[in-house]
Amino acid sequence: MSLALTNVDVTYGGVIQVLRSVNLEVPDGQVVVLLGSNGAGKTTTLRAISGLLHADLGLVTAGKISVDGHDITRADPVDIFDRGGVLFELASSYSVQKARPLYGSGPGSPQGIIDQLT
């Protein structure tokens, strides 16, 4: 499953531009890590991809987000999930420790994924 963001802008509340001209291409089978300081736009990028911006009055105001060539820029989060677009935000080992009771500790859990990558 490939993912592409092309010149994506995100605005909150119609006035605060958080992302400007973000471009990202993730080929099928690849893993990408978003690194940056607080406020750099990591979480906003993931929310845009997963269709969850509206919960915080956010909106993709320019650009395109696509999965396998299908435009999901303004798709419903359920439709994105149905396409197989499941994302985990692993902010820190503390977050993983807090998530363990929810997701377990098997190979598909956040900790299991980290163990496979390290």
BANUKOL-145363 format. One record per atom (N, C-alpha, C): x, y, z. Coordinates in steps of 0.1 Angstrom, whole numbers, plus 5000, padded with zeros to 4 digits. Example, Ala and Ser with C-alpha at 12.3 -4.5 7.8 and 13.67 -1.06 7.14 Angstrom:
BEGIN
513249435078512349555078513249675078512849785071513749895071512950005079
//
This chain:
BEGIN
500849885000500050005000500950125000500850214990501650334989500850454994501550544999500950675005501650794999500950894995501551014990500851134995501551235000501051365003501751464993500951544986501451634976501051774980501951864983501752004986500552024996500551945007499451955016499552075026498552155027498452255037497252215047497452245059496452225070496252345078495052385080494652505088493752455099493952515111492952495122492152615124490852595126489952705128489852805117490352775106490252865094491252975094492152985105493053095106494553055109494752935115496052905119496652795110497552835101498152735092499252665099499052525100500052445107500952375098500452325086501252265076501252345064502452355057502552425045503352345035502652305024503352245012504052115017503452025025504051905029504051805017505251745014505351645004505951525011505351405009505851285015505351165006506351075003505950954995506550835002505550745005505950615012505550505002506550444996506250324987505750204995505050124988504549994994505649925001505249885014506249805022507249875029507350005028508350085035507750145048508750175057508450235070509050365071508250465076508750605077508450655091509450725096509350785110509350935108508351005114508351145115508951195127510051265126510751325137510651475137510651535149510651685149510351725163510551855166510351905179508851925181508451965193507051995197506552105187505352075182504752185173505252175159506052075155506552075142505552025131504451955136503451915127503351765125503951685133503951545132502551485134501951525145500551475148499551525138499651655134498751705124498851635111500151595107500351515095499551385096499751315107499051185109497551195109497051305115495651335116495051355102495851435094495451455080495351335072496351245073496351115066495151025070494851025083493850935088492450995088492351125084490951185083490451235096491251255106490851295119490951445122491251525113491451665115490251735120489051695115487851765118487551765133487951665140487751665155488351785162489351845156490051955162489852085153488752085145488452195136489552225126490252115122491352125112490752085098491452135088491052105075492252115065492352015056493352025045492852125036493552235034493052345026493752345012494752265010495352254997496152124996496352084984497151964982496251834981496951724981496251594979496951484988496151404994496651285001496051164994496951064990496450954983497050824988496250714987496650584991496450494979497550434974497450354962496750424950497050554949496550634938495150684940494450644951493050694954493150814963492450924959492451044967491651024980492251044991491651025004491651165012491951265005492151395011490951435021489751415016488551455024487751335027488351215027487551095029487151075044486151005047485750975060486750875066487050895079488050815086487650665085486450625085485950485084486350435070486150515059486550475046488050455045488850545051490350535051490750405058490150375070490450255077490050125068488950135061488550025053489549995042490250095037491250085027492550015033492549995046493749935052494650045058494250165058495050275064495050285079495850205085495950205100497250265104497250365112498450435116498650425131499850405136500150415150501150535152500850615162501750725165502450675178503750645177504550595188505450715192504850795201505550925204506750895214506650795222507750765232507550635238508550585244508450455251507350465262507250585268506250605278504850575272504550635260503250615254503050465251504050395247503950255244503650175257504250215268504050145281502550175285502050295283500650325287499650245278500050225265499150155256499150005257500149955264500249805265498949745270498349795281497049735285495949735275495949825266494949835256495249745244496549735240496849665227497649535230497949505242498749385245500249405242500949295241502349305239502849205228501949155219502349065209503049135197503349055187504049105175503349225168502049235168501349345162501049465171501449455183501249565193502349675190502049795196503049895194504449855199504549785210505849745215506449635206505649545201506049445192506649505179506049605174506449675162507849745165507949805176509249875180510349765181510049655187510949545189511449495175510549485166510949435152511749535145511649665147512349765140513749795147513949755159515149785166516049665167
//
